Amino acid sequence: MARHSSQPAHSQPLASIIGDAARAARTRLGLTQAEMAKRVGLAHSVYSRMERGRMLPSVSTLQRMCGALGVTPDELMGHTPPSDDFPARHRLLLRVRNLEESQVQALLLLLPDSR
C-alpha cells in the first residue's frame, strides 16, 4: 500500500518529531533555546524538554511555537505537504508574521509596488 505524501516517513515518537522540527526551525532563525522559550512564554527548562522530545506541547503551546517559528503545526509534526497544496504565498505570510515592525518595513522597501 502506498504511503500518502503528507505522512511522516519515520516511526519516531511524536514528541521527538516535534522536538527535532522545532530545533531545526529555531536554528534556521538563529535563536537560542532561551530566546525561543521567552517568545513562547515558557520556562527555558520546559522548552528544552520539548525540543529534546521528552514531552509534548499542549495545543496552545504548539500554536505559539508555530507562530514564533514561522511554521505550521503539520510541519512541526513531521508532515510535509505537497508544494501545490501549500503555496509560497502562504509560507511567506507565516514568516512575515514573526518579523519585527522595522524588519517588515525593510522588506516592503525591497518589494515592487503591486498596485
Contacts in CASP RR format, 6 or more apart in sequence:
PFRMAT RR
TARGET T0000
AUTHOR 0000-0000-0000
METHOD contacts of the structure
MODEL  1
MARHSSQPAHSQPLASIIGDAARAARTRLGLTQAEMAKRVGLAHSVYSRM
ERGRMLPSVSTLQRMCGALGVTPDELMGHTPPSDDFPARHRLLLRVRNLE
ESQVQALLLLLPDSR
3 9 0 8 1.000
5 80 0 8 1.000
5 81 0 8 1.000
5 82 0 8 1.000
6 74 0 8 1.000
6 79 0 8 1.000
6 80 0 8 1.000
6 81 0 8 1.000
6 82 0 8 1.000
7 79 0 8 1.000
8 17 0 8 1.000
8 77 0 8 1.000
8 78 0 8 1.000
8 79 0 8 1.000
10 17 0 8 1.000
12 20 0 8 1.000
13 53 0 8 1.000
14 56 0 8 1.000
14 77 0 8 1.000
15 50 0 8 1.000
15 53 0 8 1.000
15 54 0 8 1.000
15 55 0 8 1.000
15 56 0 8 1.000
16 53 0 8 1.000
17 76 0 8 1.000
17 77 0 8 1.000
17 78 0 8 1.000
18 50 0 8 1.000
18 53 0 8 1.000
18 56 0 8 1.000
18 57 0 8 1.000
18 62 0 8 1.000
18 76 0 8 1.000
18 77 0 8 1.000
18 78 0 8 1.000
19 50 0 8 1.000
19 51 0 8 1.000
19 52 0 8 1.000
19 53 0 8 1.000
19 76 0 8 1.000
20 53 0 8 1.000
21 71 0 8 1.000
21 75 0 8 1.000
21 76 0 8 1.000
21 77 0 8 1.000
21 78 0 8 1.000
22 36 0 8 1.000
22 50 0 8 1.000
22 51 0 8 1.000
22 65 0 8 1.000
22 69 0 8 1.000
22 76 0 8 1.000
23 51 0 8 1.000
25 69 0 8 1.000
25 70 0 8 1.000
25 71 0 8 1.000
25 75 0 8 1.000
25 76 0 8 1.000
26 33 0 8 1.000
26 36 0 8 1.000
26 51 0 8 1.000
26 69 0 8 1.000
29 69 0 8 1.000
31 39 0 8 1.000
33 44 0 8 1.000
33 47 0 8 1.000
33 48 0 8 1.000
33 51 0 8 1.000
34 44 0 8 1.000
36 47 0 8 1.000
36 65 0 8 1.000
36 68 0 8 1.000
36 69 0 8 1.000
37 43 0 8 1.000
37 44 0 8 1.000
37 46 0 8 1.000
37 47 0 8 1.000
37 48 0 8 1.000
39 64 0 8 1.000
39 68 0 8 1.000
40 47 0 8 1.000
40 61 0 8 1.000
40 64 0 8 1.000
40 65 0 8 1.000
40 68 0 8 1.000
41 64 0 8 1.000
42 50 0 8 1.000
42 61 0 8 1.000
46 55 0 8 1.000
49 55 0 8 1.000
50 56 0 8 1.000
50 57 0 8 1.000
50 61 0 8 1.000
57 65 0 8 1.000
62 73 0 8 1.000
62 76 0 8 1.000
63 73 0 8 1.000
65 76 0 8 1.000
66 72 0 8 1.000
66 73 0 8 1.000
66 75 0 8 1.000
66 76 0 8 1.000
66 94 0 8 1.000
67 94 0 8 1.000
67 97 0 8 1.000
67 98 0 8 1.000
68 98 0 8 1.000
69 76 0 8 1.000
69 98 0 8 1.000
70 94 0 8 1.000
70 95 0 8 1.000
70 97 0 8 1.000
70 98 0 8 1.000
71 94 0 8 1.000
72 86 0 8 1.000
72 94 0 8 1.000
74 80 0 8 1.000
74 81 0 8 1.000
96 104 0 8 1.000
96 107 0 8 1.000
99 107 0 8 1.000
END
